[in-house]
Amino acid sequence: MFAGIFLVEYLVRLWAEGGNPKFRGVRGRIRYALTPAAIIDLIAFLPSLVLPIVPGVSNLMLLRVFRLIRILRLARLGRFSLAMRNLSRAVSERREELLLSVMLAAFVLLFSAAGMYLLEGDNDPQSFGSIPRAMWWSVCTLTTVGYGGIYPHTVLGKILGGLTSISGIGLIAMPTGILAAAFSDAFQRTRTARGADTDGNRTERAL
């Protein structure tokens, strides 16, 4: 049923695109059908039509995964969102500060994982037997998730775990504060620009 609705919607959109000068005529509609967005839409409902007809295809997960690709079209809405544009500008303007915070987080992650490997590797080799294994604990601790399935046993390990937890609070707050300040500045510039445009229009009307 839903595949039929998607098919009708796809055909209607394919016909409506003929009103666009870029895709006018039969060749224009074919050219539109070959665009990435149109191909994604086609793949989104095509498996639902093929699976019931072709025997032995129902177990191919690849065709079912293609349905989820339609979600990617939602990303196109970001172009029309002022908030998304401001967020993109904020990240671009503060990329150096954000990169520094990411590098600092990576250093603390590696340092805490290496420390736990040295302090707890012999007591709990299943969890801390190697630095990559200990990184799972470090990630959970630094992000303040705290699953609790892996924890240190020795006194020094608990001290390092406490320091890692405290460091995680600061590491999470750092990029959050950077983005919040940049986001606020971007919105302030937008309000200022709108105010300037409004004042300019009023001046023109007065003249």
Buried (B, 14 or more C-beta within 10 A) or exposed (E): EEBEEBBEEBEEEBEEBBEEEEBBEEEBBEBBBEEEEBEBBBBBBBBBEBBEEEEEEEEEEEBEEBBEEBEEEEEEEEEEEEEEBBBEBBBEBBEEBBEBBEEBBEEBBBBBBBBBBBBBBEEBEEBBBEBEBBBBBBBBBBEEEEEEEBBBEBEEBBEBBEBBBEBBEEBBEBBEEBBEEBBEBBBEEBEEEEEEEEEEEEEEEEE
